[in-house]
Amino acid sequence: MTNQQIQLSWEDPTTGERREPTLNPPIAFGREFARLPAELNGQNVARMLLNSSQVSRYHALITWENHQLVVIDQGSVNGVLVNGQRQPRSVINNGDTLQIGPYIISVTFANNTTAPTQAVVTSSPSIIQFNPNTNLPEPSLPAAPPITPLGSNFPPPAFQAQQVVVQAVHATGLPVDECDYLAVGAGLGSFIWSDLLRISGVRAEKIVALGLEPEPYARYKRLCLNSQIPLHERLRSNSDSCPDNIWGWPSYAWREAWHDLGHGKFNTAFKYLWQVFGEPTLVETYTPRAGNVFNSIDREAKRIGWDQIYRYGRVRAIRKTDDGRYCVAYSRGQGNHAFLVTKYLHLATGYPAIQFLPDLQAYREKYQDFKSVVNAYEAHDHVYEQLERQGGTVLIRGRGIVASRIVQRIYEARRKNNKITVLHLMRSPKPQGNKFDKAQRSVKNHYEFQPFNWPKSCWSGELRVMLEQATPDERQRLLTDWGGTTTADRQDWQKITEDGLKEGWYQITFGDVLTVERDAQNRTITQIQEKGFGQMKLTADFIVDATGLDAKVHANPLLDDLVKHYNLPLNFMGRLAVANNFEIPEMRNGKGQMYVAGAITLGGPYAAVDSFLGLQYSALVSVDGLATARAPGVSRLNPFSSFGQWLKWVFNQSP
């Protein structure tokens, strides 16, 4: 019995990624490797590092005693919770859950004679890629990245060099253009950077943004609509995080209040103003409507000349040049290739892929069924249309902001057909929320609540300064403590789950998935190892995976090629390592500079990198870096020039 292995499984508190090591006890847990014992009673100890300030240097030990597996608290500050109860010493049974700091760890006995013989699915995470030509999620694309840039006829062999000779690029006979500033991605990150350049004095003809869709919010809008956030619904974004307005004034709340006042809706107008005054202590946090955000970006895009800045193109490779600049090879269509040479380059490629649970990927591959099993970020309106017509059962995986939105959408469908039930499968209970110093998130019905995906002070308060000044190891610890799978603290969403649990149409189940199959009636059968019990089957008409997006460098062929070609360092999260001004120092080329923004920088100097305000902040510090380098046309904003540009924004005049 004492030779029996156990499998530990948990989701990383920062990224949500799955960790599933299989180990032989004794197992020691703590945040300092050197403090964990290497040997115990002549046995080697498996040492598990949990990088969080909530975890003590040597926190807990799992070992065998009298043929029983026990967990022993090593005098830690925050203790060990076993199935939600704090225990200084406790016997662990198959399927039990431990909480050590922010880590919720499930324990499964390997080769257990009393447990089912079927193994838990432990495949590496799978992804749904965006089609490189259409920008749409493509579940039928292979999981492996497409061919690398140098594995095809384009870019040319000259791109194998560390520094491409500009003359050799011209010698290819393909079109070669030049610009001062090039934004790769042409999404929200590129738009905000270009907007700030225009406000700082750069003319539109000096800037190029390369991407697949002319609307900078196109992919973001599509993901919102797919995840059931229609234009009239509210985003999870702060009122003053305005992609169209770097000053944040008037905020979305003021604009919406002004609109409603003009239409005689005094109650709602004052409600919005009260929200921004009293949030989050006295009242629910204000968030803007999706449609209002997109309309305001359209207005600003027209004002700065985005139609002149944007250029269609799929970027295939980026290289330094022999004259201190960068050369970008891109495709304008089938067999239509070109180059752009620039001195200042900005990368904001967004999320390269969508996370997809491996057991659901296995189901799709086996049955070629892309209708019954869907990802929340794919177009899947057919699910709700059928439910409204015929009723049925939906199994939801994941419990963050997207999962709560799916629950709300099903709640709305039940108004048309009340013969709809929801099975919400969570891996483990959530007895308490993450803590940092004296603050702790609230938890209700195993949802962890927070207005946004990071504490608000991460945007512009003391937590932002703390992270910026931290070492890489300290950053990992801080992000672990601040992160987690959270959903917005909204009363309407909380009431939906409360009503659903009371009325019986919404049920929460905890367990690890063994298999996902299809029965004779074409319904999905999810076989799970239920926590603390045996094996059970969950039957559903549809399964919705709401586990999130993927931002690893290796999931993006362009970034993967860039990192490998120049041997660029990655941070502890597998994202691009950047300086505090979001420059990649290793890519500096003479006076040429390369900056990055968005999710591919998480783990660096800023936590909320994929938020509206996060994209604005990275643009501000990078353009400030350009001003310091005396980049052509860039003038650092001062109180007078900023006020003048704000007036131009108010009156919708070109910068």
C-alpha positions, 0 to 999 in steps of 0.5 A, spaced: 500 500 500 505 504 501 508 504 494 502 506 491 502 512 487 497 518 487 495 523 482 495 530 484 491 535 479 489 543 480 488 549 476 494 554 476 491 560 479 494 565 474 492 562 468 487 556 469 492 551 466 491 544 468 497 541 472 497 533 474 503 530 476 503 523 479 507 522 485 509 517 490 508 519 497 511 522 501 510 529 498 512 536 501 509 542 499 511 549 500 514 556 497 521 555 498 524 549 495 530 549 500 526 549 506 522 542 503 525 536 506 529 532 501 528 525 505 524 522 510 525 516 514 529 514 509 525 515 503 526 520 498 521 526 498 517 529 492 518 536 493 512 541 490 513 548 489 507 552 490 509 560 489 504 564 493 505 568 499 499 564 502 503 558 502 508 557 507 516 556 506 514 549 508 507 548 508 504 541 508 506 534 508 502 528 505 505 521 507 503 514 509 501 512 516 498 505 518 496 504 511 493 510 510 494 517 506 495 523 511 496 530 510 499 534 516 500 541 516 507 543 518 505 549 522 503 554 516 500 560 517 494 559 513 493 552 514 490 546 510 483 545 508 481 538 507 474 538 503 473 545 505 475 544 513 481 546 516 485 540 519 492 540 522 492 533 520 487 528 516 486 522 513 486 523 505 481 518 501 480 517 494 477 523 491 478 528 496 480 536 495 486 539 499 486 547 499 493 550 500 493 557 499 490 559 492 491 552 490 485 547 490 488 540 489 484 534 487 487 527 490 486 521 486 489 514 488 493 511 482 491 503 481 486 503 487 482 497 488 476 500 490 476 506 485 474 505 478 479 502 473 478 507 468 483 512 468 482 519 468 483 523 462 490 527 463 492 529 456 495 535 455 491 541 453 488 542 446 486 548 443 482 551 437 486 555 432 484 561 429 484 560 421 490 564 419 486 567 413 479 568 416 481 570 423 475 565 425 475 560 430 476 553 426 475 547 430 477 542 424 484 545 424 489 541 426 492 542 433 499 543 431 501 550 428 501 550 421 507 550 417 513 555 419 514 561 415 521 558 412 518 551 411 514 554 405 516 558 398 515 565 402 518 568 406 525 567 401 531 564 404 534 571 405 529 571 412 534 565 414 539 570 416 539 574 423 539 581 419 536 581 413 540 585 407 534 590 405 538 590 398 536 582 398 529 584 399 528 588 394 532 583 389 526 579 390 522 583 385 516 583 390 513 590 393 517 593 398 514 599 402 517 603 408 514 606 414 516 609 420 511 606 425 508 599 424 503 595 428 502 588 427 495 585 429 491 591 427 486 589 433 485 593 439 492 593 441 494 596 435 488 601 434 490 604 441 497 605 440 496 608 433 491 612 436 496 615 441 501 616 436 496 620 432 495 624 438 502 625 440 503 628 433 505 623 428 501 623 421 497 618 419 501 616 413 507 615 417 503 609 420 501 602 418 497 597 421 497 590 418 491 585 420 486 581 417 480 585 418 479 593 418 475 593 424 480 593 430 475 590 434 472 585 430 475 579 433 473 581 440 466 583 438 466 576 435 468 572 441 463 577 445 457 575 441 459 567 441 460 567 448 453 570 448 454 577 450 450 581 445 451 588 443 446 591 448 449 587 454 454 590 458 462 588 458 466 586 464 470 593 463 471 599 467 467 605 466 473 610 464 477 604 460 475 607 454 479 605 447 477 611 444 479 616 449 486 616 453 483 621 457 478 617 460 473 623 460 467 623 459 467 616 461 462 611 458 458 612 464 457 619 463 456 618 456 450 613 457 447 618 463 448 624 458 444 620 453 439 618 457 438 625 460 437 627 453 431 622 452 428 623 459 430 617 462 432 621 469 432 614 473 437 610 469 441 616 468 442 618 475 443 610 477 449 610 472 452 616 476 451 613 482 454 607 480 461 610 478 460 614 485 459 609 490 462 603 486 464 597 488 463 598 496 456 601 496 453 599 489 455 594 483 460 596 479 458 600 472 460 596 466 459 599 459 454 596 453 458 592 448 454 596 442 456 603 445 464 601 446 464 599 438 460 605 436 465 609 440 471 606 437 468 607 430 468 614 431 475 615 433 477 610 428 474 615 423 477 621 426 484 619 426 484 616 419 484 608 421 482 607 414 488 610 411 493 606 417 490 599 416 492 595 411 490 587 410 495 582 410 497 576 414 504 577 417 509 571 416 515 573 419 519 579 422 526 580 422 532 585 423 535 588 418 542 590 416 540 598 417 537 598 424 530 597 422 525 591 421 523 587 415 516 584 415 514 579 410 506 578 409 501 575 405 496 579 401 492 573 399 493 567 395 500 568 392 500 575 393 506 577 398 510 583 400 514 586 405 514 592 409 520 595 412 520 600 419 524 603 424 519 602 430 514 596 430 509 594 435 506 587 436 499 586 439 497 579 436 492 578 441 490 571 443 492 566 438 488 560 440 482 558 444 483 553 450 479 546 449 478 541 454 482 534 451 476 530 453 472 534 449 477 534 443 477 526 443 470 526 443 470 530 437 475 526 433 472 520 435 465 522 433 466 528 428 460 531 432 461 539 432 454 541 434 453 537 441 460 539 444 462 546 443 466 551 446 463 558 448 468 562 444 465 558 437 459 560 434 454 556 437 447 559 437 444 553 435 444 550 442 440 555 445 435 555 438 434 548 439 433 548 447 428 554 446 424 549 441 425 542 444 428 543 451 434 539 453 440 539 458 446 542 458 453 540 461 457 546 462 465 546 464 468 551 467 466 557 472 469 563 470 466 569 467 464 566 461 460 560 464 456 565 468 454 568 462 452 562 459 448 560 465 444 567 464 443 565 456 440 559 458 436 562 464 433 567 458 432 561 454 428 558 459 423 564 459 421 561 452 421 553 454 422 551 462 424 544 460 431 546 460 436 544 465 443 545 467 448 541 469 454 545 472 461 540 472 466 543 476 473 539 478 472 541 485 469 545 491 471 552 492 470 553 499 473 560 500 476 565 495 483 567 494 487 572 499 492 577 499 494 581 505 487 582 509 483 582 503 479 576 501 474 575 495 467 572 497 465 566 494 458 563 493 455 557 490 463 555 488 463 562 484 469 566 486 467 574 485 470 580 483 468 586 479 474 584 474 479 579 472 484 582 477 484 587 483 482 594 481 489 596 484 492 592 478 490 597 473 493 604 476 494 603 484 499 600 489 499 593 486 501 596 479 507 599 482 508 593 486 508 588 480 512 593 476 518 593 481 518 586 483 523 581 481 521 575 476 520 570 482 516 576 486 511 577 480 510 570 479 508 570 487 504 576 486 500 574 480 498 567 483 495 571 489 491 576 485 489 571 480 484 566 479 478 564 476 473 569 478 466 572 475 463 579 476 460 580 482 453 582 479 446 581 483 443 578 477 447 573 476 447 571 483 440 571 483 440 566 477 444 561 480 440 561 487 433 561 483 436 555 479 438 551 485 432 552 489 428 550 483 432 544 481 433 546 474 441 548 475 445 543 479 452 543 481 457 537 481 464 536 482 468 530 479 474 528 474 472 526 467 473 519 465 470 519 458 466 523 454 462 518 449 455 518 445 449 514 446 444 511 441 440 517 442 446 521 440 446 524 447 453 526 450 455 521 456 460 524 461 463 519 465 466 522 472 469 520 478 465 524 483 468 527 489 468 523 495 463 518 491 464 513 486 463 513 478 457 517 475 454 518 468 452 525 466 447 525 460 446 531 456 444 534 449 449 539 449 456 540 452 459 547 453 466 548 454 467 555 458 475 554 460 478 560 456 483 562 451 490 561 450 496 566 450 502 561 449 507 564 445 508 557 441 500 557 440 502 563 435 506 561 429 509 568 428 511 569 435 514 562 435 518 563 429 520 570 432 522 567 439 526 561 436 530 565 431 532 570 436 532 566 442 528 571 445 527 569 453 520 567 455 517 569 462 515 564 467 508 564 464 511 562 457 509 569 454 514 574 451 519 577 456 518 585 456 521 591 459 517 595 464 516 600 458 513 593 454 519 593 449 523 587 447 530 589 449 533 583 445 530 585 439 533 592 439 536 594 432 541 600 432 536 605 434 530 601 431 525 598 437 520 593 438 514 593 443 509 588 445 502 589 448 496 584 450 496 577 453 502 575 450 506 579 455 502 577 462 507 575 467 511 582 466 510 588 469 503 589 468 497 584 470 491 587 467 495 586 460 489 584 456 484 589 458 482 596 455 486 600 460 492 595 460 492 596 452 492 604 454 497 603 459 502 599 455 501 604 449 502 610 454 509 607 456 511 605 449 510 611 446 513 615 452 519 610 450 519 613 443 519 620 445 525 619 449 528 616 443 526 622 439 522 618 434 520 622 428 514 626 429 512 624 436 511 629 441 511 628 449 504 630 451 504 636 456 498 639 460 497 644 454 498 639 448 493 634 452 488 639 453 488 641 446 488 634 443 482 632 448 478 638 445 479 636 438 476 629 441 470 632 444 469 636 437 471 630 433 476 633 429 482 630 426 488 630 431 
